[in-house]
């Protein structure tokens, strides 16, 4: 299990590298893990995805 600190570090690095496309990449990684039956890793990717969404902030119109 990845620590909360590591989750946020990975999320920050992914956002720096890929911009907000990183959120979609994390979701795709989670789906790929789920399709292979690796639910623990999928859960970690969902956690990273959620951390990036928080970092992104609320939607503005």
Order of alpha helices (4+ residues) and beta strands (2+ residues): alpha-alpha-alpha
